[in-house]
Amino acid sequence: MKKKYIIFSIVTLVLLIAFVTSFNYFKTSNNYVEDSVNNQTKITKGISMNLEQTAGAGDYKQVTQSSWPTEGYKFNSELSRCENGSKISWDDTNNTLVVSGNLSDKCYVYFDIYVPTIADYCSTGTELASCIKRFGNLGPSVSAIYIHNSSLTNGAGDNSYRYAGAGDQVNNFVCFGSDAATCPTDNLYRIIGVFEDKVKLIKYDYATSALLGTAGDYSGSETPNASYYKGILTSIDGYYWNNVTKKNTWSESNLNKINLNTNFINNIGSTWANKIATTTWKVGGNTFDNIVKSVPSVAYQNEIVAPAENTTYDAKIGLMYASDYGFAASSSAWTKTLLNYNGNDANGTSIRTINWMYMGYYDSTISRNSGYSSSAFLVGLDGYVGNLSVSTDNGVRPSFNLSSSITYVSGSGSAVDPILIN
């Protein structure tokens, strides 16, 4: 009897070991799921796990690995499915797959590359500037935001938080001037960065005469070159920098006084105009060599910190600085002069393809050329920064600072899901 008991025990032990070994085999092969009805793990006929290879591209590859992806990926509930009607879902608490229905089903599970957005780090009612800084603290590889402190190589050194990189990789869109459920393209703006406690925006596409008017320094419209232009307008309205006195004195410009700080303000309405802070714009400018033939960090010093003349102008609306445009490119371009922004960065990549601020038309900046009384600076068709006669018309993208009290409401910052503000 004792011998039979021993033999029975040995057989039981062998069977137990075989079961555990078999279970672990299936587990490491990902052929297991949680049964949501009976709250236990069961074996399925098979699960095919597919991981996205490039963020947002939908280029999935079937993989075999010992565990479900828990970091850097997100379960795709729309693509994931089973052949014979079983339902599958993801348990965020336990980081595992749940199957209900026919547990001998063949299932296909898809995971997308997960890219964090500002929506993951901000809640409704939080000051927008604080949200951006919190998101920026994750580093540019996550947020596309660079903190321009003293330790940032080739940076501005002003402790600003600035977005930089390719246009389709920088989620810095804001809906401004509209409460529509789907933000109209004409109301899309992009965040240049946070300067002290204020968020600075620039219009995504060029302003039309419906917004800036046909008085002041309006010149007419022109069809953009489709080989460069990235927006959706069929024609772009042009404005002179200052065609009245023909001098590069910003306080004399009707583009400044009439089109930007009268018509724009009136056309967006008082509710939205009240969200804009009055800014002290640095309009003293500097020479061609000190700005255009300089790298962004030097241009910033010569344009903002120590301009040729200590001239300022207080107003709500202005234009981009030349250095704003320079720092909007990926950091690999910051060793190039602004004049050479139509070329390649240190890695051989076309700079205009890695600068979200580039729109492919002629852009006026607020920066004057102090070496010539009738010259200011512009962003050229193919991305360089160069000279501009103040009597030459260009596209205009208004820029301004939001009041520090503006708060975040919702949105990931993409063009289709822009940030909404209070």
For each residue, the residues with C-beta under 8 A, 3 or more apart:
1: 4 5
2: 5 6
3: 6 7
4: 1 7 8
5: 1 2 8 9
6: 2 3 9 10
7: 3 4 10 11
8: 4 5 11 12
9: 5 6 12 13
10: 6 7 13 14
11: 7 8 14 15
12: 8 9 15 16
13: 9 10 16 17
14: 10 11 17 18
15: 11 12 18 19
16: 12 13 19 20
17: 13 14 20 21
18: 14 15 21 22
19: 15 16 22 23
20: 16 17 23 24
21: 17 18 24 25
22: 18 19 25 26
23: 19 20 26 27 32 43
24: 20 21 27 28
25: 21 22 28 29
26: 22 23 29 31 32 43
27: 23 24 30 31 32
28: 24 25 66
29: 25 26 64
30: 27 47 49 64 65 66 67 68
31: 26 27 43 44 45 46 47
32: 23 26 27 41 42 43 44
33: 41 42 44 47 88 96 97 98 99 103 107
34: 39 40 41 91 94 96 97 98 99
35: 38 39 40 41 42 99 100 103
36: 39 98 99 100
37: 100
38: 35 42
39: 34 35 36
40: 34 35
41: 32 33 34 35
42: 32 33 35 38 103
43: 23 26 31 32 103
44: 31 32 33 47 99 103 104 105 106 107
45: 31 104 105 106
46: 31 106 107
47: 30 31 33 44 97 106 107 108 109
48: 62 106 107 108 109
49: 30 62 63 64 65 68 109 111
50: 60 61 62 63 79 108 109 110 111
51: 60 61 63 69 73 111 113
52: 55 57 58 59 60 73 76 110 111 112 113
53: 57 59 60 61 113
54: 57 59 113
55: 52 112 113 115
56: 113 115
57: 52 53 54
58: 52
59: 52 53 54
60: 50 51 52 53 79 110
61: 50 51 53
62: 48 49 50
63: 49 50 51
64: 29 30 49
65: 30 49 69
66: 28 30
67: 30 70
68: 30 49 95 96 97
69: 51 65 72 73 111
70: 67 73 95
71:
72: 69 113 114
73: 51 52 69 70 111 112 113 114
74: 111 112 113 114
75: 80 90 109 110 111
76: 52 79 80 110 111 112
77: 80 89 90
78:
79: 50 60 76 108 110
80: 75 76 77 88 107 108 109 110
81: 88 107 108
82: 85 86 87 88 99 101 102 105 106 107 108
83: 105 106 107
84: 101 102 105 106
85: 82 101 102 105
86: 82 99 100 101 102 103 105 107
87: 82 99 100 101
88: 33 80 81 82 97 98 99 100 107 109
89: 77 97 98 100
90: 75 77 96 97 98
91: 34 94 95 96 97 98
92: 95
93:
94: 34 91
95: 68 70 91 92
96: 33 34 68 90 91
97: 33 34 47 68 88 89 90 91 109
98: 33 34 36 88 89 90 91
99: 33 34 35 36 44 82 86 87 88 103 105 107
100: 35 36 37 86 87 88 89
101: 82 84 85 86 87 105
102: 82 84 85 86 105
103: 33 35 42 43 44 86 99
104: 44 45
105: 44 45 82 83 84 85 86 99 101 102
106: 44 45 46 47 48 82 83 84
107: 33 44 46 47 48 80 81 82 83 86 88 99
108: 47 48 50 79 80 81 82
109: 47 48 49 50 75 80 88 97
110: 50 52 60 75 76 79 80
111: 49 50 51 52 69 73 74 75 76
112: 52 55 73 74 76
113: 51 52 53 54 55 56 72 73 74
114: 72 73 74
115: 55 56
116: 120 121 138 142 143
117: 120 171 412 413 414
118: 121 122 131 132 135 143 171 408 411 412 413 419
119: 122 410 411 412 413
120: 116 117
121: 116 118 131 134 135 138
122: 118 119 126 130 131 134 135 408
123: 126 408
124: 407 408 409 410
125: 407 408 422
126: 122 123 130 131 407 408
127: 130 131 197 404 405 406 407 408
128: 131 132 199 402 406 407 408 419 421
129: 132 133 194 197 198 199 404 406
130: 122 126 127 133 134
131: 118 121 122 126 127 128 134 135 408
132: 118 128 129 135 136 145 161 191 193 194 199
133: 129 130 136 137 161 194
134: 121 122 130 131 137
135: 118 121 122 131 132 138 142 143 145
136: 132 133 143 145 146 147 161 194
137: 133 134 147
138: 116 121 135 142 143
139: 142 143
140: 143 144 145 146 164 165 331
141:
142: 116 135 138 139
143: 116 118 135 136 138 139 140
144: 140 163 164 165 169 170 171 172
145: 132 135 136 140 161 162 163 164 193
146: 136 140 152 155 161 162 163 164 327 331
147: 136 137 152 159 160 161
148: 152 155 156 157 158 159 160 161 162 327
149: 152 155 157 159
150: 157
151:
152: 146 147 148 149 155 157
153: 331 334
154: 295 296 297 331 334 335
155: 146 148 149 152 297 327 334
156: 148 160 162 296 297 300 323 327
157: 148 149 150 152 297
158: 148 195 300 304
159: 147 148 149
160: 147 148 156 193 194 195
161: 132 133 136 145 146 147 148 193 194
162: 145 146 148 156 192 193 327 328
163: 144 145 146 170 172 190 191 192 193 328 356
164: 140 144 145 146 170 327 328 329 330 331 356
165: 140 144 169 170 329 330 354 356
166: 169 170 330 353 354 355 356
167: 170 230 355 356 358
168:
169: 144 165 166 356
170: 144 163 164 165 166 167 190 356
171: 117 118 144 412 413 414
172: 144 163 190 191 356 413
173: 188 189 190 191 204 411 413 414 415 418 419
174: 188 189 190 191 201 411 413 418 419 420 421
175: 178 183 187 188 189 411 418 419 420 421
176: 187 188 189 201 268 272 275 421
177: 187 268 269 272
178: 175 183 184 187
179:
180: 183 184 187
181:
182:
183: 175 178 180 187 188 418
184: 178 180 187 188
185: 188 204 205 231 232
186: 205 208 211
187: 175 176 177 178 180 183 184
188: 173 174 175 176 183 184 185 203 204 205 415 418
189: 173 174 175 176 201 202 203 204
190: 163 170 172 173 174 201 202 204 356 357
191: 132 163 172 173 174 194 199 200 201 413 419
192: 162 163 200 201 202 320 324 328 357 399
193: 132 145 160 161 162 163 199 200
194: 129 132 133 136 160 161 191 197 198 199 200
195: 158 160 198 200 401
196:
197: 127 129 194 404
198: 129 194 195 277 401 402 403 404
199: 128 129 132 191 193 194 401 402 406
200: 191 192 193 194 195 324 399 400 401 402
201: 174 176 189 190 191 192 399 400 401 402
202: 189 190 192 320 324 357 397 398 399
203: 188 189 206 207 397 398 399
204: 173 185 188 189 190 231 359 397 415
205: 185 186 188 231 232 233 359 397
206: 203 231 233 236 237 359 361 395 396 397
207: 203 211 212 237 264 395 396 397 398
208: 186 211 212 233 237
209: 212 213 214 218 221 237
210: 267
211: 186 207 208 263 264 267 268
212: 207 208 209 216 218 237 239 259 260 263 264 267 396 398
213: 209 216 218 258 259 263 267
214: 209 218
215: 218 254 258 259 263
216: 212 213 239 254 255 257 258 259 262 263
217: 239 240 241 242 243 244 253 254 255 258 259
218: 209 212 213 214 215 237 238 239 259
219: 238 239 240 243 393
220: 237 238 393
221: 209 235 236 237 238
222: 235 236 238
223: 234 235 236
224: 228 229 231 233 235 236 360 361
225: 228 229 360 361 381
226: 229
227:
228: 224 225 360 361 381 382
229: 224 225 226 233 236 359 360 361
230: 167 358 359 360
231: 185 204 205 206 224 359 360 361
232: 185 205
233: 205 206 208 224 229 236
234: 223
235: 221 222 223 224
236: 206 221 222 223 224 229 233 361 395
237: 206 207 208 209 212 218 220 221 395 396
238: 218 219 220 221 222 393 394 395
239: 212 216 217 218 219 255 259 364 393 394 395 396
240: 217 219 243 254 255 390 391 392 393
241: 217 248 253 255 364 376 388 389 390 391 392 394
242: 217 245 246 247 248 249 250 252 253 254 255 256 390 391
243: 217 219 240 246 254 390 391
244: 217 252 253 254
245: 242 249 252
246: 242 243 374 390 391
247: 242 252 373 374 390
248: 241 242 285 368 369 372 373 374 375 376 390
249: 242 245 252 253 368
250: 242 253 256 281 283 311 313 366 368
251: 256 257 283 313
252: 242 244 245 247 249
253: 217 241 242 244 249 250 256 257 390
254: 215 216 217 240 242 243 244 257 258 259
255: 216 217 239 240 241 242 258 259 260 364 396
256: 242 250 251 253 259 260 261 313 315 318
257: 216 251 253 254 260 261 262
258: 213 215 216 217 254 255 261 262 263
259: 212 213 215 216 217 218 239 254 255 256 262 263 264 396
260: 212 255 256 257 263 264 315 317 318 319 396 398
261: 256 257 258 264 265 315 316 317
262: 216 257 258 259 265 266
263: 211 212 213 215 216 258 259 260 266 267
264: 207 211 212 259 260 261 267 268 317 398
265: 261 262 268 273 316 317
266: 262 263 269
267: 210 211 212 213 263 264
268: 176 177 211 264 265 272 273
269: 177 266 272 273
270: 273 274
271: 274 275
272: 176 177 268 269 275 276
273: 265 268 269 270 276 316
274: 270 271 403
275: 176 271 272 402 403 406 421
276: 272 273 316 317 400 401 402 403
277: 198 316 400 401 402 403 404
278: 314 315 316
279: 314 315 316 318 400 401
280: 312 313 314
281: 250 312 313 314 315 318 366
282: 303 304 307 311 312 321
283: 250 251 311 312 313 366 367 368
284: 307 308 309 310 311 312 368 370
285: 248 291 303 307 308 309 367 368 369 370 376 377
286: 290 291 302 303 307 308 367 369 370
287: 290 291 302 308 369 370 371
288: 291 292 293 369 371 387
289: 292 293 294
290: 286 287 293 294 298 299 302 308
291: 285 286 287 288 294 299 302 303 322 323 338 367 369 377 385
292: 288 289 299 322 337 338 339 377 385 386 387
293: 288 289 290 337 338 339
294: 289 290 291 298 299 302 337 338
295: 154 298 299 326 334 335 336 337 338
296: 154 156 299 300 323 326 327 329 334 338
297: 154 155 156 157 300 301 334
298: 290 294 295 301 302
299: 290 291 292 294 295 296 302 303 322 323 326 338
300: 156 158 296 297 303 304 305 321 323 326 327
301: 297 298 304 305 306
302: 286 287 290 291 294 298 299 305 306 307 308
303: 282 285 286 291 299 300 307 321 322 323 367
304: 158 282 300 301 307 321 323
305: 300 301 302
306: 301 302
307: 282 284 285 286 302 303 304 310 311 370
308: 284 285 286 287 290 302 370
309: 284 285 370
310: 284 307
311: 250 282 283 284 307
312: 280 281 282 283 284
313: 250 251 256 280 281 283 318
314: 278 279 280 281
315: 256 260 261 278 279 281 318
316: 261 265 273 276 277 278 279 400
317: 260 261 264 265 276 398 399 400
318: 256 260 279 281 313 315 366 398 399 400
319: 260 364 365 366 396 397 398 399
320: 192 202 324 325 357 363 365 366 379 397 399
321: 282 300 303 304 324 325 365 366 367
322: 291 292 299 303 325 326 338 365 367 377 385
323: 156 291 296 299 300 303 304 326 327
324: 192 200 202 320 321 327 328 357 399
325: 320 321 322 328 329 338 341 355 357 358 363 365 379 385
326: 295 296 299 300 322 323 329 333 334 338 341 385
327: 146 148 155 156 162 164 296 300 323 324 334
328: 162 163 164 192 324 325 355 356 357 358
329: 164 165 296 325 326 333 334 341 345 351 354 355 357
330: 164 165 166 333 345 349 354 355
331: 140 146 153 154 164 334
332: 335 345 346 347 349 354
333: 326 329 330 336 341 345 346 351 354 355
334: 153 154 155 295 296 297 326 327 329 331
335: 154 295 332 345 346
336: 295 333 340 341 343 345 346 351
337: 292 293 294 295 340 341
338: 291 292 293 294 295 296 299 322 325 326 341 384 385
339: 292 293 384 385 386
340: 336 337 343 351 384
341: 325 326 329 333 336 337 338 351 352 355 383 384 385
342: 351 352 380 382 383 384
343: 336 340 350 351
344: 347 348 349 350 351
345: 329 330 332 333 335 336 348 349 350 351 354
346: 332 333 335 336
347: 332 344
348: 344 345
349: 330 332 344 345 353 354
350: 343 344 345 353 354 383
351: 329 333 336 340 341 342 343 344 345 354 355 383
352: 341 342 355 358 360 382 383
353: 166 349 350
354: 165 166 329 330 332 333 345 349 350 351
355: 166 167 325 328 329 330 333 341 351 352 358 383
356: 163 164 165 166 167 169 170 172 190 328
357: 190 192 202 320 324 325 328 329 379
358: 167 230 325 328 352 355 379 383
359: 204 205 206 229 230 231 363 395 397
360: 224 225 228 229 230 231 352 381
361: 206 224 225 228 229 231 236 381 394 395
362: 378 379 380 381 388 394 395
363: 320 325 359 378 379 394 395 396 397
364: 239 241 255 319 376 378 388 394 395 396
365: 319 320 321 322 325 376 377 378 379 385
366: 250 281 283 318 319 320 321 376 399
367: 283 285 286 291 303 321 322 376 377
368: 248 249 250 283 284 285 375 376 377
369: 248 285 286 287 288 291 372 375 376 377 387
370: 284 285 286 287 307 308 309
371: 287 288 375
372: 248 369 375 387
373: 247 248
374: 246 247 248 389 390 391
375: 248 368 369 371 372 387 388 389 390
376: 241 248 285 364 365 366 367 368 369 387 388 390
377: 285 291 292 322 365 367 368 369 385 386 387 388
378: 362 363 364 365 385 386 387 388 394
379: 320 325 357 358 362 363 365 383 384 385
380: 342 362 383 384 385 386
381: 225 228 360 361 362
382: 228 342 352
383: 341 342 350 351 352 355 358 379 380
384: 338 339 340 341 342 379 380
385: 291 292 322 325 326 338 339 341 365 377 378 379 380
386: 292 339 377 378 380
387: 288 292 369 372 375 376 377 378
388: 241 362 364 375 376 377 378 392 394
389: 241 374 375 392
390: 240 241 242 243 246 247 248 253 374 375 376
391: 240 241 242 243 246 374
392: 240 241 388 389
393: 219 220 238 239 240
394: 238 239 241 361 362 363 364 378 388
395: 206 207 236 237 238 239 359 361 362 363 364
396: 206 207 212 237 239 255 259 260 319 363 364
397: 202 203 204 205 206 207 319 320 359 363
398: 202 203 207 212 260 264 317 318 319
399: 192 200 201 202 203 317 318 319 320 324 366
400: 200 201 276 277 279 316 317 318
401: 195 198 199 200 201 276 277 279
402: 128 198 199 200 201 275 276 277 406 421
403: 198 274 275 276 277 406
404: 127 129 197 198 277
405: 127
406: 127 128 129 199 275 402 403 421 422
407: 124 125 126 127 128 421 422
408: 118 122 123 124 125 126 127 128 131 411 419 420 421 422
409: 124 419 420 421 422
410: 119 124 419 420
411: 118 119 173 174 175 408 417 418 419 420
412: 117 118 119 171 417 419
413: 117 118 119 171 172 173 174 191 417 418 419
414: 117 171 173 417 418
415: 173 188 204 418
416:
417: 411 412 413 414
418: 173 174 175 183 188 411 413 414 415
419: 118 128 173 174 175 191 408 409 410 411 412 413
420: 174 175 408 409 410 411
421: 128 174 175 176 275 402 406 407 408 409
422: 125 406 407 408 409
